[in-house]
Amino acid sequence: MSDKLERLARRRLTIAVVLTAVMVVAYFGFILLVAYAKDVVGTLIGDDVSVGIVLGAAVIVLAPVLTAIYVSWANRHYDSGLAEHRGDKS
C-alpha cells in the first residue's frame, strides 16, 4: 500500500473515531443526566419544556450533523484521494 493511501486511511479512521466518540459522549452523557440528575433534567425552561426535552432533541439533531460533517469531509478529501490513488495505479 502506498504512503499516501495509508495516510488517507489513517485520516479516515481518525475522523470516524472522533465523530463516533462525540456521539457516544453526547448520548451517554444525556442518559447519565437522565439517570442521576433528574432535578436538572426536569427543570422547566419554558411552558411545558424541560431541560431534558431540549437536550434530548439536541442529541437527536447531533447524529445527522455529525453524519453531514463526515460526508462533507469524505466528498472533499477521501473520494478525491481514492480517485488519485486509482489513477496512479492505472
Secondary structure, DSSP 8 states (H G I E B T S, - for coil): --HHHHHHHHHHHHHHHHHHHHHHHHHHHHHHHHHH-HHHHT-EEETTEEHHHHHHHHHHHHHHHHHHHHHHHIIIIIHHHHHHHHHHH-
